[in-house]
Amino acid sequence: MSQLIDVEIIHDHIALITLNRPEAANAMSKALLTALKQSLEAINQQESIYCVILTGNGEKAFCAGADLKERRGMSNEQVIEAVRLVGDTVNAVEAMKMPVIAAINGVAFGGGLELALACDIRIASEQAKMGLTETSLAIIPGAGGTQRLPRLIGIGRAKQLIFTAKSLSATEAQSIGLVEVVTNRETLLDEAIEMALAIAKNGPIAIQLAKKAINQGAQTDIVTGLEIENLCYQQTIPTQDRLEGLQAFKEKRKPLYQGK
């Protein structure tokens, strides 16, 4: 893997991905985005990985968004291409088959917050600040922010934040449902790992299908969503893990799931 992205496998079934460009607030250069996308694709093919944690190196920034210094010298066509790369990479996070937890260790502005929005769960340190600040630069969020933020916190609040380019504290973000957990800087990664372990102990196929049912169902009406849920449920029936769960319950022991 590129040195711009660090990947570590912890507790056998959890992948920790760290954006490793602290000198530039982990900004999204083309090289960092390419390396991140490659890392995501490699992890997504590993059957033994049940959960992913995404964080940034250093105490100041999760990800400050696009690399504006790099972008300053681009033509209009090159900017459009660069924005597409950001969007494709963010989409790759959302498309991961296993849950992804964002451990927001510092600022998450613009594309950095869009990256966190593509994760399934967000945990932030008390010092974190976040916002979709693009309109202050006379542009708009271009990597899913106008679509994912309203779905998460509601249309009115999303419009308010995007139109004003307001920055939120971690506690403000939690109060509107933008992040699920706020903790102190020292325990942020520990809490993310604890949550990942709580996820990884459950049936991995079931977790993947629950994620699929939620994400796909959220895009449609309730009747179609219920059918999606039923189809996903049916896929758990023939698995060895389901039988192991029943046997473990009968024997009053912890199940040993293998993702089969």
VEXZALO-423650 format. One record per residue (C-alpha): residue number from 1; y negated, z, x. Coordinates in steps of 0.05 Angstrom, whole numbers. Each point is the difference from the previous one (the first is absolute). Layout:
! VEXZALO-423650
nr;yy;zz;xx
NUM;Y;Z;X
...
***
This chain:
! VEXZALO-423650
nr;yy;zz;xx
1;0;0;0
2;-72;-11;22
3;-37;58;31
4;-51;-8;-56
5;53;26;-48
6;46;58;17
7;65;7;-39
8;43;63;5
9;63;16;-39
10;2;74;-17
11;54;41;-35
12;44;-63;1
13;-26;-30;-65
14;-77;3;5
15;-43;-51;37
16;-68;24;25
17;-49;-58;11
18;-63;16;37
19;-60;-46;6
20;-16;7;74
21;-70;-24;13
22;-39;66;0
23;-55;-27;45
24;-19;-48;-57
25;13;49;-57
26;67;-37;-11
27;-39;-59;-27
28;39;-61;-24
29;-2;-51;55
30;42;-62;-8
31;47;26;54
32;9;68;-34
33;12;-32;-68
34;52;-48;29
35;36;57;35
36;-1;43;-62
37;28;-55;-44
38;56;-12;51
39;16;74;1
40;2;4;-76
41;47;-59;-4
42;47;30;52
43;2;68;-34
44;11;-30;-68
45;64;-32;25
46;29;66;24
47;47;30;-53
48;-3;68;34
49;-75;9;-12
50;-12;36;-66
51;-75;16;6
52;-60;-22;42
53;-62;38;21
54;-62;-39;20
55;-55;34;39
56;-53;-12;54
57;-5;25;71
58;-54;51;15
59;-39;49;-43
60;-59;-44;-20
61;31;-60;-36
62;59;-21;-42
63;-29;-70;-1
64;-74;-20;-1
65;16;-67;-32
66;-11;-69;27
67;-20;-10;73
68;-72;-20;-12
69;-13;-13;74
70;57;-51;1
71;-23;-30;-66
72;-72;-8;22
73;16;-61;42
74;43;-35;-53
75;-17;-62;-41
76;2;5;-76
77;69;-31;0
78;25;48;53
79;-26;60;-40
80;37;-25;-62
81;63;-6;42
82;-10;70;29
83;-9;30;-69
84;64;-34;-22
85;37;32;58
86;-26;69;-20
87;23;-13;-72
88;68;-26;20
89;11;61;45
90;-22;49;-54
91;45;-36;-50
92;58;9;49
93;-10;75;-3
94;4;0;-76
95;61;-45;2
96;40;48;43
97;65;16;-37
98;-4;74;18
99;-58;48;-15
100;-59;0;48
101;-43;62;9
102;-70;-8;28
103;-19;59;44
104;-76;-10;1
105;-21;37;63
106;-73;-22;0
107;-47;-52;-28
108;29;-55;-43
109;-53;-50;-18
110;5;-71;-28
111;66;-31;22
112;22;68;25
113;-2;29;-70
114;31;-64;-27
115;58;13;48
116;8;70;-28
117;-4;-25;-71
118;60;-45;13
119;41;62;19
120;38;38;-54
121;-27;70;15
122;-63;22;37
123;-9;65;38
124;-68;12;32
125;-27;50;51
126;-59;41;-23
127;-44;-38;50
128;18;-68;-28
129;-53;-44;-32
130;15;-63;-38
131;-32;-55;-41
132;-2;-74;-16
133;-66;-12;35
134;0;-76;2
135;-58;-12;-47
136;-46;36;50
137;17;-59;46
138;-13;-51;-55
139;74;-16;-10
140;54;27;-46
141;68;33;13
142;46;-58;18
143;68;33;13
144;17;26;-69
145;-54;52;-10
146;-29;-29;-64
147;70;-2;-29
148;36;62;25
149;-57;50;-5
150;-12;-11;-75
151;75;5;-13
152;1;67;36
153;-63;35;-23
154;-24;-40;-60
155;-48;-59;-7
156;-64;40;-10
157;8;44;61
158;23;-59;42
159;-62;-40;-19
160;-44;59;16
161;30;9;69
162;1;-75;18
163;-70;-15;-28
164;-33;59;35
165;43;-5;64
166;4;76;-3
167;39;39;50
168;44;57;-27
169;24;64;33
170;74;15;-3
171;-10;52;-55
172;-42;-49;-41
173;54;-52;9
174;53;48;-23
175;-41;20;-61
176;1;-72;-27
177;73;-13;18
178;-14;-44;61
179;42;45;44
180;57;46;-22
181;-5;55;53
182;-55;28;45
183;19;43;59
184;-30;22;66
185;2;-46;61
186;50;42;38
187;53;-3;-55
188;-12;-70;-26
189;58;-34;35
190;46;59;-12
191;-14;-4;-75
192;11;-75;0
193;67;10;35
194;19;55;-48
195;-14;-45;-59
196;38;-58;33
197;60;46;11
198;-3;21;-73
199;3;-74;-19
200;53;-18;52
201;50;52;-25
202;6;-36;-66
203;40;-63;-14
204;-35;-55;41
205;21;-56;-47
206;-25;40;-59
207;-67;12;35
208;-8;-73;15
209;16;-19;-72
210;-46;54;-28
211;-57;-29;43
212;17;-70;-25
213;1;22;-73
214;-67;37;6
215;-36;-55;38
216;25;-58;-42
217;-5;38;-65
218;-72;19;13
219;-18;-74;0
220;25;-13;-70
221;4;27;-71
222;42;61;-18
223;56;-39;-33
224;10;-45;60
225;-8;60;46
226;56;37;-36
227;45;-60;9
228;-17;-2;74
229;19;74;4
230;66;-13;-35
231;18;-57;46
232;-16;42;61
233;41;58;-28
234;59;-46;-9
235;-1;-17;74
236;12;74;18
237;64;4;-42
238;49;-35;47
239;-25;35;63
240;42;48;42
241;-61;46;3
242;2;11;-76
243;73;22;4
244;-16;44;59
245;-56;33;-40
246;47;16;-57
247;53;26;48
248;-50;44;37
249;-26;28;-65
250;71;17;-21
251;15;33;67
252;-68;36;2
253;-19;-29;67
254;-55;-45;28
255;16;-74;-8
256;8;-44;61
257;-32;-66;-19
258;12;-62;42
259;-41;-53;-35
260;63;-34;-27
***
